[in-house]
Structure formats: structure tokens, C-alpha cells
Amino acid sequence: MTLPALLSKLGARTPRYITVQGRVLGPDGVVGSTDGYSHPQHGPVTKVAGHTFHGGEDPQTVKSEVWWESDQAAADEERADMACAFPSFAETEVDGRWGWFGPIDTGRGRFMVEILHHPDRSLPSVRVIQPRRLGRQAGKRMRQPPHLYESGRICVASLSDWLPDRHNAVTVVAWTAHWLAAYTEWLITLRWPEPGAENAA
């Protein structure tokens, strides 16, 4: 189901869920338990936390100690959560920053993404690795999609949406899958289907 079809059928305030592969689902068939959420056809799913797409200047980070070294318990919990929610993602380290690398298949496009944590535990940065450029050809120029930072990294959420005590890389992968579903719709229609997700998780 496309994102506009989901919104048309269920409404903008409807909870969204992300499959292990990266597809956006509505609540139909999703069952919650103490172990999380699951769908009879798609298996385990991750609820999308409330967030808002935007763009502009890249956020500034504060120089600090590296949290994933000082808080090993939080890093280990994230590893366990990622193994359950998005097992095709692998740990990576780029320029001394820890993060994740893996595929997201929206059902209308396949992407490779890199998610890197900041030492100060602020909202991780997200970059689409493949395809190498995001956008749509407009004559001789490439038209960039909305909701990108100036660096070309994608803006999956407002800084205020990110709650480091509640969220981790699983949250960011879900936001990224939601962004990419909107992006694949924009490629076809040149309309961004929604500003984010209102539901909290």
C-alpha cells in the first residue's frame, strides 16, 4: 500500500508500523504484546514514533565523551533491539563514529542507508548510500527532494522529536523507512505526502 493510500484509507493520525524489510504498514492486523508488535503476514514490526520531517542547516553537535563507550549497557541494548527489529543492518564505524548500515526496501524502492551516532547522543545522522544521489531529473538538472539537510543527509525528525533515553537506532531506522516511503511517492508525484507521523511510541 502506498503512503497516500494508507492516509486516505486510515487518516493522518493513524499509527504506522515498519516491517523488518522497511515497508510502511497501517494498524490493520498488527498485534501488540510484551515482546513488541507483530503482523500475521509480515512478522515483527516496529511502531513509528512521532516525528516531523524538515530540513535546512545540519544540526550542530556538542563535543563530549563518546556515549557508546561510556554507556555500554545502552549500546548493548541497542544491539539487541536492532537484531530483533532490523536484523539485516550491520554495525559500522566511520571516522570514529559508531552506527549502522543496511537495506531498506519500501516496496517501491530499495535503498542502502548509513546511520551514525553523535558522541553527545543527539539525533543520529542519516545518509542514503545507494542510490548515490537523491532526486528527480528535471531537464539537465537534478531536482532535490524536500526534507534534506544542506549536507545532503536526510532529515528524518526534528531535534525535539529525538529522546535519547527512549529512542535508539531502531527508532531512526523506522523514521528513515517512513521518510523513504514519502520520498518514493514524491518521485512519482512531486508531492510530499505528509509532514511526519503524529502517533507517539
PyMOL commands that place a pseudoatom at each C-alpha (Angstrom):
pseudoatom trace, name=CA, resn=MET, resi=1, chain=A, elem=C, hetatm=0, pos=[0.000, 0.000, 0.000]
pseudoatom trace, name=CA, resn=THR, resi=2, chain=A, elem=C, hetatm=0, pos=[1.304, 3.459, -0.864]
pseudoatom trace, name=CA, resn=LEU, resi=3, chain=A, elem=C, hetatm=0, pos=[1.606, 6.129, 1.802]
pseudoatom trace, name=CA, resn=PRO, resi=4, chain=A, elem=C, hetatm=0, pos=[-1.171, 8.291, 0.265]
pseudoatom trace, name=CA, resn=ALA, resi=5, chain=A, elem=C, hetatm=0, pos=[-3.440, 5.227, 0.048]
pseudoatom trace, name=CA, resn=LEU, resi=6, chain=A, elem=C, hetatm=0, pos=[-2.753, 4.463, 3.707]
pseudoatom trace, name=CA, resn=LEU, resi=7, chain=A, elem=C, hetatm=0, pos=[-3.502, 8.068, 4.693]
pseudoatom trace, name=CA, resn=SER, resi=8, chain=A, elem=C, hetatm=0, pos=[-6.643, 8.136, 2.544]
pseudoatom trace, name=CA, resn=LYS, resi=9, chain=A, elem=C, hetatm=0, pos=[-7.917, 4.867, 3.986]
pseudoatom trace, name=CA, resn=LEU, resi=10, chain=A, elem=C, hetatm=0, pos=[-6.975, 5.318, 7.616]
pseudoatom trace, name=CA, resn=GLY, resi=11, chain=A, elem=C, hetatm=0, pos=[-6.246, 9.014, 8.207]
pseudoatom trace, name=CA, resn=ALA, resi=12, chain=A, elem=C, hetatm=0, pos=[-3.216, 11.078, 9.127]
pseudoatom trace, name=CA, resn=ARG, resi=13, chain=A, elem=C, hetatm=0, pos=[-3.314, 10.226, 12.838]
pseudoatom trace, name=CA, resn=THR, resi=14, chain=A, elem=C, hetatm=0, pos=[-3.218, 6.505, 12.201]
pseudoatom trace, name=CA, resn=PRO, resi=15, chain=A, elem=C, hetatm=0, pos=[-0.262, 4.667, 13.756]
pseudoatom trace, name=CA, resn=ARG, resi=16, chain=A, elem=C, hetatm=0, pos=[2.364, 3.480, 11.270]
pseudoatom trace, name=CA, resn=TYR, resi=17, chain=A, elem=C, hetatm=0, pos=[4.484, 0.373, 11.595]
pseudoatom trace, name=CA, resn=ILE, resi=18, chain=A, elem=C, hetatm=0, pos=[7.642, -0.643, 9.744]
pseudoatom trace, name=CA, resn=THR, resi=19, chain=A, elem=C, hetatm=0, pos=[8.346, -4.205, 8.666]
pseudoatom trace, name=CA, resn=VAL, resi=20, chain=A, elem=C, hetatm=0, pos=[11.758, -5.822, 9.066]
pseudoatom trace, name=CA, resn=GLN, resi=21, chain=A, elem=C, hetatm=0, pos=[12.382, -5.019, 5.374]
pseudoatom trace, name=CA, resn=GLY, resi=22, chain=A, elem=C, hetatm=0, pos=[11.305, -1.365, 5.674]
pseudoatom trace, name=CA, resn=ARG, resi=23, chain=A, elem=C, hetatm=0, pos=[7.721, -1.209, 4.384]
pseudoatom trace, name=CA, resn=VAL, resi=24, chain=A, elem=C, hetatm=0, pos=[5.169, 1.093, 5.998]
pseudoatom trace, name=CA, resn=LEU, resi=25, chain=A, elem=C, hetatm=0, pos=[2.011, -0.577, 7.317]
pseudoatom trace, name=CA, resn=GLY, resi=26, chain=A, elem=C, hetatm=0, pos=[-1.141, 0.703, 8.974]
pseudoatom trace, name=CA, resn=PRO, resi=27, chain=A, elem=C, hetatm=0, pos=[-2.552, -0.861, 12.133]
pseudoatom trace, name=CA, resn=ASP, resi=28, chain=A, elem=C, hetatm=0, pos=[-4.696, -3.495, 10.360]
pseudoatom trace, name=CA, resn=GLY, resi=29, chain=A, elem=C, hetatm=0, pos=[-3.670, -6.890, 11.712]
pseudoatom trace, name=CA, resn=VAL, resi=30, chain=A, elem=C, hetatm=0, pos=[-0.931, -5.536, 13.998]
pseudoatom trace, name=CA, resn=VAL, resi=31, chain=A, elem=C, hetatm=0, pos=[-0.971, -7.126, 17.445]
pseudoatom trace, name=CA, resn=GLY, resi=32, chain=A, elem=C, hetatm=0, pos=[0.923, -5.789, 20.447]
pseudoatom trace, name=CA, resn=SER, resi=33, chain=A, elem=C, hetatm=0, pos=[2.415, -7.890, 23.235]
pseudoatom trace, name=CA, resn=THR, resi=34, chain=A, elem=C, hetatm=0, pos=[5.099, -7.595, 25.894]
pseudoatom trace, name=CA, resn=ASP, resi=35, chain=A, elem=C, hetatm=0, pos=[7.596, -8.612, 23.180]
pseudoatom trace, name=CA, resn=GLY, resi=36, chain=A, elem=C, hetatm=0, pos=[6.577, -5.779, 20.832]
pseudoatom trace, name=CA, resn=TYR, resi=37, chain=A, elem=C, hetatm=0, pos=[4.358, -5.688, 17.770]
pseudoatom trace, name=CA, resn=SER, resi=38, chain=A, elem=C, hetatm=0, pos=[3.759, -8.260, 15.059]
pseudoatom trace, name=CA, resn=HIS, resi=39, chain=A, elem=C, hetatm=0, pos=[1.711, -8.672, 11.908]
pseudoatom trace, name=CA, resn=PRO, resi=40, chain=A, elem=C, hetatm=0, pos=[0.362, -12.063, 10.745]
pseudoatom trace, name=CA, resn=GLN, resi=41, chain=A, elem=C, hetatm=0, pos=[1.780, -11.643, 7.244]
pseudoatom trace, name=CA, resn=HIS, resi=42, chain=A, elem=C, hetatm=0, pos=[4.897, -9.544, 7.853]
pseudoatom trace, name=CA, resn=GLY, resi=43, chain=A, elem=C, hetatm=0, pos=[6.098, -10.833, 11.229]
pseudoatom trace, name=CA, resn=PRO, resi=44, chain=A, elem=C, hetatm=0, pos=[7.702, -8.426, 13.714]
pseudoatom trace, name=CA, resn=VAL, resi=45, chain=A, elem=C, hetatm=0, pos=[7.030, -4.740, 13.060]
pseudoatom trace, name=CA, resn=THR, resi=46, chain=A, elem=C, hetatm=0, pos=[8.266, -1.531, 14.679]
pseudoatom trace, name=CA, resn=LYS, resi=47, chain=A, elem=C, hetatm=0, pos=[5.877, 1.262, 15.623]
pseudoatom trace, name=CA, resn=VAL, resi=48, chain=A, elem=C, hetatm=0, pos=[6.895, 4.630, 14.186]
pseudoatom trace, name=CA, resn=ALA, resi=49, chain=A, elem=C, hetatm=0, pos=[7.450, 7.175, 16.966]
pseudoatom trace, name=CA, resn=GLY, resi=50, chain=A, elem=C, hetatm=0, pos=[6.019, 10.647, 16.427]
pseudoatom trace, name=CA, resn=HIS, resi=51, chain=A, elem=C, hetatm=0, pos=[8.294, 12.810, 14.291]
pseudoatom trace, name=CA, resn=THR, resi=52, chain=A, elem=C, hetatm=0, pos=[8.364, 15.711, 11.838]
pseudoatom trace, name=CA, resn=PHE, resi=53, chain=A, elem=C, hetatm=0, pos=[10.318, 15.896, 8.597]
pseudoatom trace, name=CA, resn=HIS, resi=54, chain=A, elem=C, hetatm=0, pos=[12.092, 19.185, 7.893]
pseudoatom trace, name=CA, resn=GLY, resi=55, chain=A, elem=C, hetatm=0, pos=[15.450, 20.264, 6.504]
pseudoatom trace, name=CA, resn=GLY, resi=56, chain=A, elem=C, hetatm=0, pos=[17.818, 23.229, 6.384]
pseudoatom trace, name=CA, resn=GLU, resi=57, chain=A, elem=C, hetatm=0, pos=[21.159, 23.563, 8.124]
pseudoatom trace, name=CA, resn=ASP, resi=58, chain=A, elem=C, hetatm=0, pos=[22.735, 20.457, 9.578]
pseudoatom trace, name=CA, resn=PRO, resi=59, chain=A, elem=C, hetatm=0, pos=[22.346, 20.354, 13.365]
pseudoatom trace, name=CA, resn=GLN, resi=60, chain=A, elem=C, hetatm=0, pos=[25.377, 21.227, 15.449]
pseudoatom trace, name=CA, resn=THR, resi=61, chain=A, elem=C, hetatm=0, pos=[26.666, 18.682, 17.937]
pseudoatom trace, name=CA, resn=VAL, resi=62, chain=A, elem=C, hetatm=0, pos=[28.373, 19.292, 21.233]
pseudoatom trace, name=CA, resn=LYS, resi=63, chain=A, elem=C, hetatm=0, pos=[31.863, 17.970, 21.823]
pseudoatom trace, name=CA, resn=SER, resi=64, chain=A, elem=C, hetatm=0, pos=[31.599, 15.381, 24.556]
pseudoatom trace, name=CA, resn=GLU, resi=65, chain=A, elem=C, hetatm=0, pos=[32.734, 11.981, 25.663]
pseudoatom trace, name=CA, resn=VAL, resi=66, chain=A, elem=C, hetatm=0, pos=[31.660, 9.151, 23.388]
pseudoatom trace, name=CA, resn=TRP, resi=67, chain=A, elem=C, hetatm=0, pos=[28.428, 7.828, 24.895]
pseudoatom trace, name=CA, resn=TRP, resi=68, chain=A, elem=C, hetatm=0, pos=[28.598, 4.335, 23.343]
pseudoatom trace, name=CA, resn=GLU, resi=69, chain=A, elem=C, hetatm=0, pos=[31.909, 3.787, 25.127]
pseudoatom trace, name=CA, resn=SER, resi=70, chain=A, elem=C, hetatm=0, pos=[30.820, 5.261, 28.464]
pseudoatom trace, name=CA, resn=ASP, resi=71, chain=A, elem=C, hetatm=0, pos=[27.342, 3.662, 28.479]
pseudoatom trace, name=CA, resn=GLN, resi=72, chain=A, elem=C, hetatm=0, pos=[27.997, 0.101, 27.338]
pseudoatom trace, name=CA, resn=ALA, resi=73, chain=A, elem=C, hetatm=0, pos=[24.599, -1.055, 28.646]
pseudoatom trace, name=CA, resn=ALA, resi=74, chain=A, elem=C, hetatm=0, pos=[22.744, 1.346, 26.306]
pseudoatom trace, name=CA, resn=ALA, resi=75, chain=A, elem=C, hetatm=0, pos=[24.924, 0.297, 23.360]
pseudoatom trace, name=CA, resn=ASP, resi=76, chain=A, elem=C, hetatm=0, pos=[24.306, -3.395, 24.102]
pseudoatom trace, name=CA, resn=GLU, resi=77, chain=A, elem=C, hetatm=0, pos=[20.561, -2.773, 24.422]
pseudoatom trace, name=CA, resn=GLU, resi=78, chain=A, elem=C, hetatm=0, pos=[20.596, -1.049, 21.027]
pseudoatom trace, name=CA, resn=ARG, resi=79, chain=A, elem=C, hetatm=0, pos=[22.447, -4.022, 19.505]
pseudoatom trace, name=CA, resn=ALA, resi=80, chain=A, elem=C, hetatm=0, pos=[19.805, -6.404, 20.863]
pseudoatom trace, name=CA, resn=ASP, resi=81, chain=A, elem=C, hetatm=0, pos=[16.948, -4.165, 19.686]
pseudoatom trace, name=CA, resn=MET, resi=82, chain=A, elem=C, hetatm=0, pos=[18.431, -3.847, 16.184]
pseudoatom trace, name=CA, resn=ALA, resi=83, chain=A, elem=C, hetatm=0, pos=[18.950, -7.623, 15.949]
pseudoatom trace, name=CA, resn=CYS, resi=84, chain=A, elem=C, hetatm=0, pos=[15.211, -8.088, 16.575]
pseudoatom trace, name=CA, resn=ALA, resi=85, chain=A, elem=C, hetatm=0, pos=[13.762, -5.173, 14.614]
pseudoatom trace, name=CA, resn=PHE, resi=86, chain=A, elem=C, hetatm=0, pos=[16.158, -4.822, 11.656]
pseudoatom trace, name=CA, resn=PRO, resi=87, chain=A, elem=C, hetatm=0, pos=[18.469, -7.867, 11.552]
pseudoatom trace, name=CA, resn=SER, resi=88, chain=A, elem=C, hetatm=0, pos=[19.799, -7.056, 8.069]
pseudoatom trace, name=CA, resn=PHE, resi=89, chain=A, elem=C, hetatm=0, pos=[21.577, -3.978, 9.463]
pseudoatom trace, name=CA, resn=ALA, resi=90, chain=A, elem=C, hetatm=0, pos=[25.226, -4.365, 10.457]
pseudoatom trace, name=CA, resn=GLU, resi=91, chain=A, elem=C, hetatm=0, pos=[27.302, -2.305, 12.839]
pseudoatom trace, name=CA, resn=THR, resi=92, chain=A, elem=C, hetatm=0, pos=[29.705, 0.130, 11.241]
pseudoatom trace, name=CA, resn=GLU, resi=93, chain=A, elem=C, hetatm=0, pos=[32.275, 2.671, 12.330]
pseudoatom trace, name=CA, resn=VAL, resi=94, chain=A, elem=C, hetatm=0, pos=[33.030, 5.729, 10.216]
pseudoatom trace, name=CA, resn=ASP, resi=95, chain=A, elem=C, hetatm=0, pos=[35.572, 8.362, 11.304]
pseudoatom trace, name=CA, resn=GLY, resi=96, chain=A, elem=C, hetatm=0, pos=[35.351, 7.203, 14.913]
pseudoatom trace, name=CA, resn=ARG, resi=97, chain=A, elem=C, hetatm=0, pos=[31.543, 7.273, 14.943]
pseudoatom trace, name=CA, resn=TRP, resi=98, chain=A, elem=C, hetatm=0, pos=[29.554, 4.131, 15.699]
pseudoatom trace, name=CA, resn=GLY, resi=99, chain=A, elem=C, hetatm=0, pos=[26.416, 3.269, 13.821]
pseudoatom trace, name=CA, resn=TRP, resi=100, chain=A, elem=C, hetatm=0, pos=[24.562, 1.003, 11.443]
pseudoatom trace, name=CA, resn=PHE, resi=101, chain=A, elem=C, hetatm=0, pos=[24.488, 0.214, 7.737]
pseudoatom trace, name=CA, resn=GLY, resi=102, chain=A, elem=C, hetatm=0, pos=[21.792, -1.712, 5.941]
pseudoatom trace, name=CA, resn=PRO, resi=103, chain=A, elem=C, hetatm=0, pos=[18.982, -2.001, 3.399]
pseudoatom trace, name=CA, resn=ILE, resi=104, chain=A, elem=C, hetatm=0, pos=[15.505, -0.531, 3.452]
pseudoatom trace, name=CA, resn=ASP, resi=105, chain=A, elem=C, hetatm=0, pos=[13.006, -1.823, 0.901]
pseudoatom trace, name=CA, resn=THR, resi=106, chain=A, elem=C, hetatm=0, pos=[9.890, 0.373, 0.858]
pseudoatom trace, name=CA, resn=GLY, resi=107, chain=A, elem=C, hetatm=0, pos=[8.166, -1.928, -1.635]
pseudoatom trace, name=CA, resn=ARG, resi=108, chain=A, elem=C, hetatm=0, pos=[8.599, 0.790, -4.258]
pseudoatom trace, name=CA, resn=GLY, resi=109, chain=A, elem=C, hetatm=0, pos=[12.347, 1.250, -3.963]
pseudoatom trace, name=CA, resn=ARG, resi=110, chain=A, elem=C, hetatm=0, pos=[15.413, -0.302, -2.338]
pseudoatom trace, name=CA, resn=PHE, resi=111, chain=A, elem=C, hetatm=0, pos=[17.953, 1.851, -0.516]
pseudoatom trace, name=CA, resn=MET, resi=112, chain=A, elem=C, hetatm=0, pos=[21.156, 1.357, 1.447]
pseudoatom trace, name=CA, resn=VAL, resi=113, chain=A, elem=C, hetatm=0, pos=[21.436, 3.688, 4.404]
pseudoatom trace, name=CA, resn=GLU, resi=114, chain=A, elem=C, hetatm=0, pos=[24.020, 4.625, 6.990]
pseudoatom trace, name=CA, resn=ILE, resi=115, chain=A, elem=C, hetatm=0, pos=[23.025, 5.814, 10.457]
pseudoatom trace, name=CA, resn=LEU, resi=116, chain=A, elem=C, hetatm=0, pos=[25.789, 7.275, 12.616]
pseudoatom trace, name=CA, resn=HIS, resi=117, chain=A, elem=C, hetatm=0, pos=[25.561, 8.300, 16.249]
pseudoatom trace, name=CA, resn=HIS, resi=118, chain=A, elem=C, hetatm=0, pos=[26.995, 11.558, 17.535]
pseudoatom trace, name=CA, resn=PRO, resi=119, chain=A, elem=C, hetatm=0, pos=[29.211, 11.371, 20.635]
pseudoatom trace, name=CA, resn=ASP, resi=120, chain=A, elem=C, hetatm=0, pos=[26.827, 13.700, 22.532]
pseudoatom trace, name=CA, resn=ARG, resi=121, chain=A, elem=C, hetatm=0, pos=[23.891, 11.307, 21.958]
pseudoatom trace, name=CA, resn=SER, resi=122, chain=A, elem=C, hetatm=0, pos=[21.968, 13.828, 19.861]
pseudoatom trace, name=CA, resn=LEU, resi=123, chain=A, elem=C, hetatm=0, pos=[19.806, 12.768, 16.912]
pseudoatom trace, name=CA, resn=PRO, resi=124, chain=A, elem=C, hetatm=0, pos=[21.942, 10.427, 14.742]
pseudoatom trace, name=CA, resn=SER, resi=125, chain=A, elem=C, hetatm=0, pos=[22.727, 11.472, 11.189]
pseudoatom trace, name=CA, resn=VAL, resi=126, chain=A, elem=C, hetatm=0, pos=[21.241, 9.506, 8.294]
pseudoatom trace, name=CA, resn=ARG, resi=127, chain=A, elem=C, hetatm=0, pos=[22.713, 9.232, 4.831]
pseudoatom trace, name=CA, resn=VAL, resi=128, chain=A, elem=C, hetatm=0, pos=[21.425, 7.305, 1.842]
pseudoatom trace, name=CA, resn=ILE, resi=129, chain=A, elem=C, hetatm=0, pos=[24.416, 5.439, 0.366]
pseudoatom trace, name=CA, resn=GLN, resi=130, chain=A, elem=C, hetatm=0, pos=[22.606, 3.882, -2.599]
pseudoatom trace, name=CA, resn=PRO, resi=131, chain=A, elem=C, hetatm=0, pos=[21.387, 5.387, -4.791]
pseudoatom trace, name=CA, resn=ARG, resi=132, chain=A, elem=C, hetatm=0, pos=[24.262, 7.834, -4.636]
pseudoatom trace, name=CA, resn=ARG, resi=133, chain=A, elem=C, hetatm=0, pos=[22.067, 10.849, -5.366]
pseudoatom trace, name=CA, resn=LEU, resi=134, chain=A, elem=C, hetatm=0, pos=[18.545, 11.532, -4.256]
pseudoatom trace, name=CA, resn=GLY, resi=135, chain=A, elem=C, hetatm=0, pos=[16.288, 13.486, -6.551]
pseudoatom trace, name=CA, resn=ARG, resi=136, chain=A, elem=C, hetatm=0, pos=[14.478, 13.553, -9.827]
pseudoatom trace, name=CA, resn=GLN, resi=137, chain=A, elem=C, hetatm=0, pos=[15.905, 14.584, -13.169]
pseudoatom trace, name=CA, resn=ALA, resi=138, chain=A, elem=C, hetatm=0, pos=[14.395, 17.877, -14.363]
pseudoatom trace, name=CA, resn=GLY, resi=139, chain=A, elem=C, hetatm=0, pos=[15.926, 18.575, -17.758]
pseudoatom trace, name=CA, resn=LYS, resi=140, chain=A, elem=C, hetatm=0, pos=[19.679, 18.864, -17.287]
pseudoatom trace, name=CA, resn=ARG, resi=141, chain=A, elem=C, hetatm=0, pos=[19.355, 19.462, -13.556]
pseudoatom trace, name=CA, resn=MET, resi=142, chain=A, elem=C, hetatm=0, pos=[18.587, 17.191, -10.665]
pseudoatom trace, name=CA, resn=ARG, resi=143, chain=A, elem=C, hetatm=0, pos=[15.675, 18.364, -8.533]
pseudoatom trace, name=CA, resn=GLN, resi=144, chain=A, elem=C, hetatm=0, pos=[16.337, 17.621, -4.872]
pseudoatom trace, name=CA, resn=PRO, resi=145, chain=A, elem=C, hetatm=0, pos=[13.558, 16.291, -2.655]
pseudoatom trace, name=CA, resn=PRO, resi=146, chain=A, elem=C, hetatm=0, pos=[12.272, 18.235, 0.333]
pseudoatom trace, name=CA, resn=HIS, resi=147, chain=A, elem=C, hetatm=0, pos=[13.440, 17.482, 3.859]
pseudoatom trace, name=CA, resn=LEU, resi=148, chain=A, elem=C, hetatm=0, pos=[17.177, 17.286, 3.233]
pseudoatom trace, name=CA, resn=TYR, resi=149, chain=A, elem=C, hetatm=0, pos=[19.877, 18.973, 5.234]
pseudoatom trace, name=CA, resn=GLU, resi=150, chain=A, elem=C, hetatm=0, pos=[22.309, 21.194, 3.348]
pseudoatom trace, name=CA, resn=SER, resi=151, chain=A, elem=C, hetatm=0, pos=[24.874, 18.380, 3.515]
pseudoatom trace, name=CA, resn=GLY, resi=152, chain=A, elem=C, hetatm=0, pos=[22.512, 16.075, 1.594]
pseudoatom trace, name=CA, resn=ARG, resi=153, chain=A, elem=C, hetatm=0, pos=[21.793, 13.929, 4.633]
pseudoatom trace, name=CA, resn=ILE, resi=154, chain=A, elem=C, hetatm=0, pos=[18.119, 13.213, 5.119]
pseudoatom trace, name=CA, resn=CYS, resi=155, chain=A, elem=C, hetatm=0, pos=[16.112, 14.874, 7.856]
pseudoatom trace, name=CA, resn=VAL, resi=156, chain=A, elem=C, hetatm=0, pos=[14.028, 12.134, 9.428]
pseudoatom trace, name=CA, resn=ALA, resi=157, chain=A, elem=C, hetatm=0, pos=[12.904, 14.092, 12.507]
pseudoatom trace, name=CA, resn=SER, resi=158, chain=A, elem=C, hetatm=0, pos=[13.120, 17.360, 14.391]
pseudoatom trace, name=CA, resn=LEU, resi=159, chain=A, elem=C, hetatm=0, pos=[15.780, 17.535, 17.076]
pseudoatom trace, name=CA, resn=SER, resi=160, chain=A, elem=C, hetatm=0, pos=[12.991, 17.826, 19.654]
pseudoatom trace, name=CA, resn=ASP, resi=161, chain=A, elem=C, hetatm=0, pos=[11.466, 14.522, 18.455]
pseudoatom trace, name=CA, resn=TRP, resi=162, chain=A, elem=C, hetatm=0, pos=[14.598, 12.639, 19.495]
pseudoatom trace, name=CA, resn=LEU, resi=163, chain=A, elem=C, hetatm=0, pos=[14.512, 11.400, 23.091]
pseudoatom trace, name=CA, resn=PRO, resi=164, chain=A, elem=C, hetatm=0, pos=[17.803, 9.593, 23.743]
pseudoatom trace, name=CA, resn=ASP, resi=165, chain=A, elem=C, hetatm=0, pos=[16.510, 7.964, 26.918]
pseudoatom trace, name=CA, resn=ARG, resi=166, chain=A, elem=C, hetatm=0, pos=[13.600, 6.384, 24.981]
pseudoatom trace, name=CA, resn=HIS, resi=167, chain=A, elem=C, hetatm=0, pos=[14.880, 6.152, 21.405]
pseudoatom trace, name=CA, resn=ASN, resi=168, chain=A, elem=C, hetatm=0, pos=[17.783, 4.399, 19.709]
pseudoatom trace, name=CA, resn=ALA, resi=169, chain=A, elem=C, hetatm=0, pos=[18.817, 3.298, 16.217]
pseudoatom trace, name=CA, resn=VAL, resi=170, chain=A, elem=C, hetatm=0, pos=[15.620, 1.238, 15.841]
pseudoatom trace, name=CA, resn=THR, resi=171, chain=A, elem=C, hetatm=0, pos=[13.634, 4.489, 16.076]
pseudoatom trace, name=CA, resn=VAL, resi=172, chain=A, elem=C, hetatm=0, pos=[15.885, 6.112, 13.488]
pseudoatom trace, name=CA, resn=VAL, resi=173, chain=A, elem=C, hetatm=0, pos=[15.614, 3.195, 11.033]
pseudoatom trace, name=CA, resn=ALA, resi=174, chain=A, elem=C, hetatm=0, pos=[11.806, 3.365, 11.343]
pseudoatom trace, name=CA, resn=TRP, resi=175, chain=A, elem=C, hetatm=0, pos=[11.862, 7.136, 10.735]
pseudoatom trace, name=CA, resn=THR, resi=176, chain=A, elem=C, hetatm=0, pos=[14.184, 6.586, 7.782]
pseudoatom trace, name=CA, resn=ALA, resi=177, chain=A, elem=C, hetatm=0, pos=[11.877, 3.965, 6.250]
pseudoatom trace, name=CA, resn=HIS, resi=178, chain=A, elem=C, hetatm=0, pos=[8.966, 6.371, 6.680]
pseudoatom trace, name=CA, resn=TRP, resi=179, chain=A, elem=C, hetatm=0, pos=[10.989, 9.176, 5.021]
pseudoatom trace, name=CA, resn=LEU, resi=180, chain=A, elem=C, hetatm=0, pos=[11.955, 6.888, 2.123]
pseudoatom trace, name=CA, resn=ALA, resi=181, chain=A, elem=C, hetatm=0, pos=[8.324, 5.809, 1.606]
pseudoatom trace, name=CA, resn=ALA, resi=182, chain=A, elem=C, hetatm=0, pos=[7.394, 9.501, 1.333]
pseudoatom trace, name=CA, resn=TYR, resi=183, chain=A, elem=C, hetatm=0, pos=[10.366, 10.073, -0.981]
pseudoatom trace, name=CA, resn=THR, resi=184, chain=A, elem=C, hetatm=0, pos=[9.323, 7.289, -3.375]
pseudoatom trace, name=CA, resn=GLU, resi=185, chain=A, elem=C, hetatm=0, pos=[5.886, 8.900, -3.569]
pseudoatom trace, name=CA, resn=TRP, resi=186, chain=A, elem=C, hetatm=0, pos=[7.480, 12.312, -4.225]
pseudoatom trace, name=CA, resn=LEU, resi=187, chain=A, elem=C, hetatm=0, pos=[9.494, 10.811, -7.101]
pseudoatom trace, name=CA, resn=ILE, resi=188, chain=A, elem=C, hetatm=0, pos=[6.243, 9.852, -8.817]
pseudoatom trace, name=CA, resn=THR, resi=189, chain=A, elem=C, hetatm=0, pos=[4.000, 12.815, -7.966]
pseudoatom trace, name=CA, resn=LEU, resi=190, chain=A, elem=C, hetatm=0, pos=[6.394, 15.629, -6.903]
pseudoatom trace, name=CA, resn=ARG, resi=191, chain=A, elem=C, hetatm=0, pos=[4.187, 15.966, -3.809]
pseudoatom trace, name=CA, resn=TRP, resi=192, chain=A, elem=C, hetatm=0, pos=[5.462, 15.031, -0.363]
pseudoatom trace, name=CA, resn=PRO, resi=193, chain=A, elem=C, hetatm=0, pos=[2.582, 13.044, 1.121]
pseudoatom trace, name=CA, resn=GLU, resi=194, chain=A, elem=C, hetatm=0, pos=[2.833, 14.038, 4.792]
pseudoatom trace, name=CA, resn=PRO, resi=195, chain=A, elem=C, hetatm=0, pos=[4.962, 16.043, 7.233]
pseudoatom trace, name=CA, resn=GLY, resi=196, chain=A, elem=C, hetatm=0, pos=[5.797, 13.125, 9.532]
pseudoatom trace, name=CA, resn=ALA, resi=197, chain=A, elem=C, hetatm=0, pos=[3.818, 10.966, 11.939]
pseudoatom trace, name=CA, resn=GLU, resi=198, chain=A, elem=C, hetatm=0, pos=[1.732, 12.228, 14.830]
pseudoatom trace, name=CA, resn=ASN, resi=199, chain=A, elem=C, hetatm=0, pos=[1.481, 8.999, 16.766]
pseudoatom trace, name=CA, resn=ALA, resi=200, chain=A, elem=C, hetatm=0, pos=[3.786, 8.563, 19.726]
pseudoatom trace, name=CA, resn=ALA, resi=201, chain=A, elem=C, hetatm=0, pos=[5.544, 5.295, 20.502]
for i in range(1, 201): cmd.bond("trace and resi %d" % i, "trace and resi %d" % (i + 1))
show_as sticks, trace
zoom trace
